[in-house]
Amino acid sequence: MKQWLLMIALGLAAVPASYATDAPATGARWTPQQAKAWYGKQSWPLGSNYMPANSINELQMWQADTFDEATIDKELGWAHQLGMNTMRVFLHDLLWKQDAAGLKDRMDKFLAIASRHGIKPIFVLFDSCWDPEPKLGPQRPPIPGVHNSGWVQSPGVAMTDPSQYPRFEQYVKDVVGHFANDKRILAWDVWNEPDNAGGGNYQQREPKDKFNHVAELLPQVFTWARSAKPTQPLTSGLWHDDDWSDASRLNAVERTQLEQSDVISFHNYDWPEVFASRVKQLQGYGRPLICTEYMARGAGSTIDGILPLAKKLDVGMVNWGFVDGLTQTKFPWDSWKKPYTDEPPVLWFHDLLHPDGTPYRQREADILRSLSHAPRGVVPAEDQLYPVPSHK
């Protein structure tokens, strides 16, 4: 125990003074006024959910043997060229269990690379999607033609074991506390889609009574993270197809997300009119909004249709998928039922770039750059947003 406390103390002291931020560090939920003041000092958040093309999941990305600084540097350079200033990046509690000091060191290296490219990541602490039985070490290869076939939950089935809770608490407090004053980080997303049933073909392996376990754990995760007094906001994104305007009518997990988030985040993979209605539902809470997952081309959520609307409404935007790689998220969700092994989908579902960095669609890259360079809340004129190629 003394050794662990010493590690925490050393970790908290390790953040250079030059990375200190002037955002509130109250140990309590930010007021709407504090959240708006913080948001007003940021560039309009624009980015992707990021996984290096050569990693199938967050374990492969961060473990010492497969942490690839050269690939990260190359790909974040591409993000900068597109006008992006944030990336949503998933961590994992088993990484901390395996090597807490090593994880924080690699996070620091990642932040140094991101900072060089003008990118402030949103770190995700826990996640309830896909494989509920994560294992350290070499990760399995992707299933041909299947969307996110190697992604793993955190903590997954371990959430059913109360004896693991102290480890979860130490993980959150140590990681958030170590970087609590680091202005290279935009925000902490404490749990991705906490009450998601998992997805894929993992139903028989899902944690038993998952919703109740998450409903018990999520408020504690917020409390653990907030006790580290981070100068970055905390959030957890709403994602169900509910009316979010009345918190009293939502389930316990959604209420916690709304009542504990400093800035409100949400996911939307639907048509522009549905996105606009979601924003309207959430504006009543008087806090900044960041959509931390969007863009499913085949479902109606596109760069062309959603991003100009979000810029006008001043909603931060983080699409799913960046470079086509081992996650295979260019394939749609239904690939779990019908793998795309004979021919590719008509449209890429997610992802923006080919493995060599060229855009899947140049018009999307043009829109990203145009909107990122425009003033806050301003959508450029159509001829600037959608330039017509010259045929001279």
C-alpha positions as CSV (number, residue, x, y, z in Angstrom):
1,M,0.0,0.0,0.0
2,K,2.8,2.5,0.9
3,Q,4.5,1.7,-2.5
4,W,1.2,2.3,-4.3
5,L,0.7,5.7,-2.5
6,L,4.3,6.7,-3.4
7,M,3.6,5.8,-7.1
8,I,0.5,8.0,-7.0
9,A,2.4,10.9,-5.4
10,L,5.2,10.6,-8.0
11,G,2.7,10.4,-10.8
12,L,0.9,13.6,-9.7
13,A,4.1,15.4,-9.4
14,A,5.3,14.3,-12.8
15,V,3.2,16.7,-14.9
16,P,5.4,19.6,-16.1
17,A,4.4,23.1,-15.1
18,S,4.3,24.1,-18.7
19,Y,1.3,21.8,-19.2
20,A,-0.7,23.3,-16.4
21,T,-4.1,24.6,-17.3
22,D,-6.3,27.4,-15.9
23,A,-9.6,25.4,-16.1
24,P,-11.4,24.8,-12.8
25,A,-10.2,22.0,-10.5
26,T,-12.8,22.1,-7.9
27,G,-13.4,18.4,-7.1
28,A,-17.1,19.1,-7.8
29,R,-19.1,19.0,-10.9
30,W,-18.6,22.1,-13.0
31,T,-21.4,24.6,-13.1
32,P,-22.9,25.4,-16.5
33,Q,-21.1,28.7,-16.4
34,Q,-17.7,27.1,-15.7
35,A,-18.3,24.6,-18.5
36,K,-19.3,27.3,-21.0
37,A,-16.2,29.3,-20.0
38,W,-14.0,26.3,-20.6
39,Y,-15.6,25.5,-24.0
40,G,-15.2,29.1,-25.1
41,K,-11.5,28.9,-24.7
42,Q,-11.2,25.8,-26.9
43,S,-11.1,25.5,-30.7
44,W,-14.3,24.0,-32.1
45,P,-13.7,20.3,-31.3
46,L,-13.3,18.4,-34.5
47,G,-11.8,14.9,-34.8
48,S,-12.2,11.1,-35.0
49,N,-12.3,8.2,-32.8
50,Y,-8.8,7.0,-33.2
51,M,-7.2,3.6,-33.4
52,P,-3.9,3.2,-35.4
53,A,-4.5,1.2,-38.6
54,N,-2.2,-1.6,-37.3
55,S,-4.1,-2.1,-34.0
56,I,-7.3,-4.1,-33.7
57,N,-8.2,-2.7,-30.3
58,E,-7.1,-0.6,-27.4
59,L,-4.9,-3.4,-25.9
60,Q,-2.9,-3.7,-29.1
61,M,-2.6,0.0,-29.4
62,W,-1.1,0.6,-25.9
63,Q,0.8,-2.6,-24.9
64,A,4.6,-2.1,-24.9
65,D,5.3,-4.6,-27.6
66,T,2.8,-3.1,-30.1
67,F,2.8,0.6,-29.2
68,D,3.8,2.2,-32.5
69,E,4.9,5.8,-32.2
70,A,5.9,6.1,-35.8
71,T,2.4,5.1,-37.0
72,I,0.7,7.3,-34.5
73,D,2.9,10.3,-35.6
74,K,2.2,9.7,-39.3
75,E,-1.6,9.3,-38.8
76,L,-2.0,12.2,-36.4
77,G,-0.1,14.3,-39.0
78,W,-2.8,13.3,-41.5
79,A,-5.5,14.4,-38.9
80,H,-3.8,17.8,-38.5
81,Q,-3.8,18.2,-42.3
82,L,-7.6,17.7,-42.3
83,G,-8.0,20.5,-39.7
84,M,-8.7,18.1,-36.8
85,N,-7.8,19.2,-33.2
86,T,-8.9,16.3,-31.1
87,M,-9.0,12.5,-31.2
88,R,-11.1,10.2,-28.9
89,V,-8.8,7.5,-27.7
90,F,-9.7,4.4,-25.7
91,L,-7.7,3.2,-22.7
92,H,-8.3,-0.1,-20.7
93,D,-8.2,-1.0,-17.1
94,L,-6.1,-4.2,-17.8
95,L,-3.3,-2.0,-19.3
96,W,-3.0,-0.3,-15.9
97,K,-3.1,-3.6,-14.1
98,Q,-0.4,-5.0,-16.4
99,D,2.0,-2.0,-16.1
100,A,0.6,1.2,-14.6
101,A,3.9,3.2,-15.0
102,G,4.4,1.9,-18.5
103,L,0.8,2.9,-19.5
104,K,1.2,6.4,-18.2
105,D,4.6,6.7,-19.9
106,R,3.1,5.7,-23.2
107,M,0.2,8.1,-22.7
108,D,2.7,10.8,-22.2
109,K,4.5,9.9,-25.4
110,F,1.2,9.8,-27.2
111,L,0.3,13.3,-25.9
112,A,3.7,14.6,-27.0
113,I,3.0,13.4,-30.5
114,A,-0.6,14.7,-30.5
115,S,0.5,18.1,-29.2
116,R,3.0,18.5,-32.0
117,H,0.1,18.1,-34.4
118,G,-2.2,20.5,-32.5
119,I,-4.4,17.6,-31.2
120,K,-5.9,17.4,-27.7
121,P,-7.3,13.9,-27.2
122,I,-10.4,12.8,-25.3
123,F,-9.4,9.7,-23.3
124,V,-12.0,7.0,-22.6
125,L,-11.6,5.1,-19.4
126,F,-14.1,2.2,-19.7
127,D,-16.2,0.8,-22.6
128,S,-19.1,-1.7,-22.8
129,C,-19.0,-2.6,-26.5
130,W,-18.1,-5.9,-28.2
131,D,-16.0,-8.7,-26.6
132,P,-16.7,-8.8,-22.8
133,E,-13.8,-11.1,-22.0
134,P,-10.6,-9.0,-22.8
135,K,-7.2,-10.7,-22.5
136,L,-3.8,-9.1,-22.3
137,G,-1.0,-10.2,-24.7
138,P,-1.1,-10.8,-28.4
139,Q,-4.6,-10.0,-29.9
140,R,-6.4,-12.3,-32.4
141,P,-6.5,-11.3,-36.0
142,P,-9.7,-9.7,-37.4
143,I,-12.5,-11.9,-38.7
144,P,-12.5,-11.3,-42.5
145,G,-15.2,-8.8,-43.6
146,V,-16.5,-8.1,-40.1
147,H,-16.9,-4.8,-38.3
148,N,-14.8,-4.3,-35.2
149,S,-14.3,-8.0,-34.8
150,G,-11.5,-7.7,-32.2
151,W,-12.6,-4.8,-30.0
152,V,-12.8,-5.6,-26.3
153,Q,-14.8,-4.2,-23.4
154,S,-13.4,-2.7,-20.2
155,P,-14.0,-4.0,-17.7
156,G,-16.4,-6.5,-19.3
157,V,-17.3,-9.5,-17.2
158,A,-15.0,-8.3,-14.4
159,M,-17.7,-5.8,-13.5
160,T,-19.7,-8.6,-11.9
161,D,-16.9,-9.2,-9.3
162,P,-17.1,-6.6,-6.5
163,S,-13.6,-7.6,-5.3
164,Q,-12.3,-5.9,-8.5
165,Y,-13.8,-2.5,-7.6
166,P,-10.8,-1.3,-5.6
167,R,-8.6,-2.0,-8.7
168,F,-11.0,0.0,-10.9
169,E,-10.9,2.8,-8.4
170,Q,-7.1,2.9,-8.3
171,Y,-6.9,2.8,-12.1
172,V,-9.2,5.8,-12.5
173,K,-7.7,7.8,-9.7
174,D,-4.1,7.1,-10.8
175,V,-4.6,7.8,-14.5
176,V,-6.8,10.9,-14.1
177,G,-4.7,12.1,-11.2
178,H,-1.4,11.8,-13.1
179,F,-2.7,14.0,-16.0
180,A,-5.1,16.1,-14.0
181,N,-3.3,19.4,-14.8
182,D,-2.2,18.5,-18.3
183,K,-3.6,21.0,-20.9
184,R,-2.7,18.6,-23.7
185,I,-5.9,16.6,-22.8
186,L,-9.3,18.0,-23.9
187,A,-11.6,15.8,-21.7
188,W,-12.2,12.5,-20.0
189,D,-15.0,10.3,-21.3
190,V,-15.4,8.0,-18.2
191,W,-17.4,5.2,-19.9
192,N,-18.4,4.6,-23.5
193,E,-22.0,3.5,-23.9
194,P,-22.1,2.0,-20.4
195,D,-25.3,0.0,-20.7
196,N,-24.7,-1.2,-24.3
197,A,-25.7,-4.9,-24.5
198,G,-22.3,-5.5,-26.2
199,G,-23.0,-6.2,-29.8
200,G,-21.6,-8.8,-32.2
201,N,-22.0,-12.5,-31.3
202,Y,-21.1,-12.3,-27.7
203,Q,-24.5,-12.5,-26.1
204,Q,-23.8,-15.7,-24.2
205,R,-20.6,-14.3,-22.7
206,E,-22.0,-10.9,-21.7
207,P,-21.9,-9.9,-18.0
208,K,-24.9,-11.2,-16.1
209,D,-27.3,-8.5,-15.0
210,K,-25.1,-6.0,-16.8
211,F,-27.4,-3.0,-16.6
212,N,-27.6,-3.1,-12.8
213,H,-23.8,-3.5,-12.4
214,V,-23.2,-0.5,-14.7
215,A,-25.9,1.5,-12.9
216,E,-24.0,0.9,-9.7
217,L,-20.5,1.5,-11.0
218,L,-20.9,4.5,-13.3
219,P,-21.7,7.0,-10.4
220,Q,-18.6,5.7,-8.6
221,V,-16.4,6.1,-11.7
222,F,-17.5,9.8,-11.9
223,T,-16.7,10.2,-8.2
224,W,-13.3,8.5,-8.5
225,A,-12.4,10.6,-11.5
226,R,-13.6,13.9,-9.9
227,S,-11.7,13.2,-6.7
228,A,-8.5,13.6,-8.7
229,K,-9.6,17.2,-9.3
230,P,-9.0,17.2,-13.1
231,T,-8.8,20.5,-14.9
232,Q,-10.3,18.8,-17.9
233,P,-14.1,18.1,-18.0
234,L,-15.7,14.7,-17.4
235,T,-18.4,13.3,-19.6
236,S,-20.1,10.1,-20.7
237,G,-22.1,10.0,-23.9
238,L,-25.9,9.4,-24.2
239,W,-26.6,7.0,-27.0
240,H,-30.1,5.5,-26.8
241,D,-32.9,6.5,-29.1
242,D,-34.8,8.2,-26.2
243,D,-36.1,11.8,-25.8
244,W,-33.2,13.3,-23.7
245,S,-35.0,16.5,-22.8
246,D,-36.6,15.2,-19.6
247,A,-34.0,13.4,-17.4
248,S,-36.7,12.1,-15.0
249,R,-38.0,9.8,-17.8
250,L,-34.6,8.3,-18.6
251,N,-33.1,5.1,-17.1
252,A,-30.6,5.3,-14.2
253,V,-27.5,5.1,-16.4
254,E,-28.7,8.0,-18.6
255,R,-29.6,10.1,-15.6
256,T,-26.1,9.6,-14.2
257,Q,-24.6,10.6,-17.5
258,L,-26.7,13.8,-17.6
259,E,-26.4,14.7,-14.0
260,Q,-22.6,14.1,-13.6
261,S,-21.1,15.2,-17.0
262,D,-19.4,18.6,-16.9
263,V,-20.0,18.9,-20.7
264,I,-22.7,16.8,-22.3
265,S,-21.7,14.3,-24.9
266,F,-23.8,12.1,-27.1
267,H,-23.8,9.7,-30.1
268,N,-25.9,10.0,-33.2
269,Y,-25.6,7.9,-36.3
270,D,-28.8,9.1,-38.0
271,W,-30.1,11.6,-40.5
272,P,-29.4,15.4,-40.1
273,E,-33.0,16.1,-39.0
274,V,-32.6,13.5,-36.2
275,F,-29.2,15.0,-35.2
276,A,-30.8,18.5,-35.0
277,S,-33.6,17.2,-32.7
278,R,-31.1,15.5,-30.4
279,V,-29.1,18.8,-30.1
280,K,-32.4,20.6,-29.3
281,Q,-33.2,18.1,-26.6
282,L,-29.8,18.6,-24.9
283,Q,-29.5,22.4,-25.3
284,G,-32.0,22.8,-22.4
285,Y,-29.4,21.6,-19.9
286,G,-27.3,24.7,-20.6
287,R,-24.0,23.0,-21.1
288,P,-21.6,22.6,-24.1
289,L,-22.3,19.7,-26.4
290,I,-19.9,17.3,-28.1
291,C,-21.1,14.5,-30.3
292,T,-18.4,11.9,-29.7
293,E,-19.6,9.4,-32.3
294,Y,-21.3,10.0,-35.6
295,M,-20.9,9.2,-39.3
296,A,-22.4,6.0,-40.6
297,R,-22.8,6.7,-44.3
298,G,-25.2,4.0,-45.1
299,A,-27.5,5.0,-42.2
300,G,-27.7,8.7,-43.3
301,S,-25.1,10.2,-41.0
302,T,-22.5,11.8,-43.3
303,I,-19.8,14.5,-43.3
304,D,-21.8,16.5,-45.9
305,G,-25.1,16.3,-44.1
306,I,-24.1,16.6,-40.4
307,L,-20.9,18.6,-40.0
308,P,-22.1,22.0,-41.4
309,L,-25.2,21.8,-39.2
310,A,-23.0,21.0,-36.1
311,K,-20.7,23.8,-36.9
312,K,-23.6,26.3,-37.1
313,L,-24.9,24.9,-33.8
314,D,-21.4,25.0,-32.2
315,V,-21.6,21.3,-31.3
316,G,-18.2,19.6,-31.1
317,M,-17.9,16.6,-33.5
318,V,-15.9,13.4,-33.4
319,N,-16.7,10.8,-36.1
320,W,-16.1,7.1,-35.7
321,G,-13.1,5.8,-37.6
322,F,-10.1,7.4,-39.0
323,V,-7.8,5.2,-41.1
324,D,-9.0,1.9,-42.6
325,G,-7.2,-0.8,-40.8
326,L,-7.5,-3.9,-38.5
327,T,-10.7,-2.6,-36.9
328,Q,-12.4,-3.0,-40.3
329,T,-15.1,-0.4,-39.4
330,K,-15.5,0.5,-43.1
331,F,-17.8,-2.6,-43.0
332,P,-21.3,-1.9,-41.5
333,W,-22.7,-3.3,-38.3
334,D,-24.7,-6.0,-40.1
335,S,-21.4,-7.6,-41.2
336,W,-21.7,-9.6,-38.0
337,K,-24.6,-11.4,-39.7
338,K,-23.3,-11.3,-43.3
339,P,-19.6,-10.8,-43.5
340,Y,-18.3,-8.8,-46.5
341,T,-15.9,-11.4,-47.8
342,D,-17.0,-11.7,-51.4
343,E,-17.2,-8.0,-52.3
344,P,-16.8,-4.7,-50.4
345,P,-19.8,-2.6,-49.2
346,V,-21.3,-0.1,-51.7
347,L,-20.3,2.6,-49.2
348,W,-17.7,2.6,-46.5
349,F,-19.6,2.7,-43.2
350,H,-17.1,4.5,-41.1
351,D,-13.4,5.7,-41.6
352,L,-12.1,8.7,-43.6
353,L,-8.7,7.6,-45.0
354,H,-7.2,4.8,-47.0
355,P,-4.1,3.1,-45.3
356,D,-1.8,5.4,-47.4
357,G,-3.5,8.5,-46.0
358,T,-5.5,9.4,-49.1
359,P,-9.2,10.3,-48.4
360,Y,-11.9,7.8,-49.1
361,R,-13.7,10.8,-50.6
362,Q,-11.9,14.1,-51.3
363,R,-15.1,16.1,-50.8
364,E,-15.2,15.0,-47.2
365,A,-11.6,16.1,-46.6
366,D,-12.5,19.5,-48.2
367,I,-15.4,20.0,-45.9
368,L,-13.4,19.1,-42.8
369,R,-10.7,21.6,-43.7
370,S,-13.1,24.3,-44.7
371,L,-15.2,24.1,-41.5
372,S,-12.2,23.8,-39.2
373,H,-10.7,27.0,-40.6
374,A,-13.9,29.0,-40.4
375,P,-14.7,31.2,-37.3
376,R,-16.7,29.7,-34.4
377,G,-20.3,28.9,-35.4
378,V,-19.7,30.1,-39.0
379,V,-20.4,27.9,-42.0
380,P,-18.5,29.1,-45.1
381,A,-20.5,29.9,-48.3
382,E,-21.4,27.0,-50.5
383,D,-18.8,27.7,-53.1
384,Q,-16.1,27.6,-50.4
385,L,-17.5,24.6,-48.6
386,Y,-18.0,22.6,-51.8
387,P,-15.4,23.8,-54.2
388,V,-15.9,22.8,-57.8
389,P,-12.7,21.2,-59.2
390,S,-11.0,23.1,-62.0
391,H,-10.9,21.3,-65.4
392,K,-8.3,23.7,-66.9
